[in-house]
């Protein structure tokens, strides 16, 4: 019979409070970003599909999509952020879809920014610097294409 004190479960890890706050903040950002981008993608898809209002036009749209056409109904696929903005101003479905994709891409970038802020609040200089450098690299790569 052993009189050694009971040890805690070695597989159970309790993160420090700072790490728990970081994980909570990042979780909120990722969930909101994903939900918002998916909602915008769905709206854009519905607007795009609604552009082919008659059944004959819709049939031509499906057939053209099978042969690689983006949208035979006259809706152009925006190729730049400016074109997306102009398409959004006119309520064009493909521009709304691309806004959803843009939001989806920006979600992990915003996660890095949130991490930098949380690390700054915790006065963790090393991780603030790392997060800011990663954020700058992400923004630069996004801006430069």
C-alpha positions in Angstrom: 0.0 0.0 0.0 1.4 3.3 -1.1 0.9 6.4 0.9 2.0 8.7 -1.9 -0.3 11.6 -2.6 -2.6 11.3 -5.6 -1.3 13.0 -8.7 -3.4 14.9 -11.1 -4.2 13.4 -14.5 -1.1 13.8 -16.7 -3.2 14.1 -19.8 -5.2 17.1 -18.4 -3.7 20.5 -19.2 -5.0 23.7 -17.8 -3.8 26.6 -19.8 -2.8 29.8 -18.0 -5.4 32.5 -17.8 -3.7 34.6 -20.5 -3.7 31.8 -23.0 -7.4 31.1 -22.2 -8.2 34.8 -23.0 -6.3 34.6 -26.2 -8.0 31.4 -27.3 -11.4 32.9 -26.4 -10.7 36.1 -28.4 -9.4 34.1 -31.4 -12.4 31.7 -31.3 -14.8 34.7 -31.4 -13.0 36.3 -34.4 -12.8 33.0 -36.4 -16.5 32.2 -35.7 -17.7 35.7 -36.7 -15.5 35.8 -39.8 -16.6 32.4 -40.9 -20.3 33.0 -40.3 -20.2 36.4 -42.0 -18.3 35.2 -45.0 -20.6 32.2 -45.5 -23.7 34.4 -45.2 -22.3 36.8 -47.8 -21.4 33.9 -50.1 -24.9 32.5 -49.9 -26.5 35.9 -50.6 -24.1 36.4 -53.5 -24.9 33.0 -54.9 -28.6 33.6 -54.6 -28.4 37.0 -56.3 -26.3 35.4 -59.1 -28.8 32.6 -59.6 -31.7 35.0 -59.5 -30.1 37.0 -62.4 -31.2 34.2 -64.7 -34.9 34.9 -64.1 -36.6 32.8 -66.8 -36.3 29.1 -67.0 -34.9 29.2 -70.6 -32.2 31.7 -69.5 -31.5 29.5 -66.4 -31.1 26.5 -68.7 -28.7 28.3 -70.8 -26.8 29.4 -67.7 -26.4 25.8 -66.4 -25.3 24.6 -69.9 -22.8 27.4 -70.2 -21.4 26.8 -66.8 -20.8 23.2 -67.8 -18.7 24.5 -70.7 -16.7 26.9 -68.6 -18.6 30.2 -69.0 -18.6 32.3 -65.9 -22.1 33.7 -66.4 -23.7 34.1 -69.8 -26.3 36.4 -68.5 -24.0 39.4 -68.8 -22.6 39.5 -65.3 -18.9 39.8 -65.3 -16.6 38.3 -62.7 -14.7 41.2 -61.0 -11.0 40.9 -61.2 -9.9 43.6 -58.8 -11.0 45.1 -55.4 -12.2 48.2 -57.3 -14.2 46.0 -59.7 -15.7 44.2 -56.7 -16.6 47.6 -55.1 -18.3 48.7 -58.4 -20.1 45.4 -58.6 -21.3 45.7 -55.1 -22.6 49.2 -55.8 -24.8 47.7 -58.6 -25.8 44.7 -56.5 -24.1 42.1 -58.8 -24.0 38.6 -57.5 -20.5 37.7 -58.5 -19.2 40.8 -56.7 -21.1 39.8 -53.5 -19.6 36.3 -53.8 -16.1 37.7 -54.1 -16.8 39.9 -51.1 -17.6 36.7 -49.1 -14.3 35.1 -50.4 -12.4 38.3 -49.4 -14.0 38.1 -45.9 -13.0 34.5 -45.6 -9.4 35.3 -46.6 -9.3 38.3 -44.1 -10.5 36.1 -41.2 -7.1 34.5 -40.4 -5.4 37.8 -40.9 -7.7 39.4 -38.3 -6.9 36.5 -36.0 -3.2 37.5 -36.1 -4.1 41.1 -35.4 -6.3 40.0 -32.4 -3.4 37.8 -31.1 -1.1 40.8 -31.3 -3.5 42.9 -29.2 -4.0 40.2 -26.6 -0.3 39.7 -26.3 0.2 43.4 -25.9 -2.3 43.5 -23.1 -0.4 40.7 -21.4 2.9 42.6 -21.9 4.4 39.7 -23.8 6.8 41.6 -26.0 8.2 38.6 -27.9 4.9 37.4 -29.1 3.7 41.0 -29.9 6.7 41.4 -32.2 6.2 38.0 -33.8 2.5 38.7 -34.3 3.1 42.1 -35.8 5.8 40.8 -38.2 3.5 38.0 -39.3 0.6 40.4 -39.7 2.8 42.8 -41.8 3.9 39.9 -44.0 0.3 38.8 -44.5 -0.9 42.3 -45.4 2.1 42.9 -47.7 1.6 39.6 -49.5 -2.1 40.3 -49.9 -1.5 43.8 -51.2 1.2 42.8 -53.6 -0.7 39.8 -54.9 
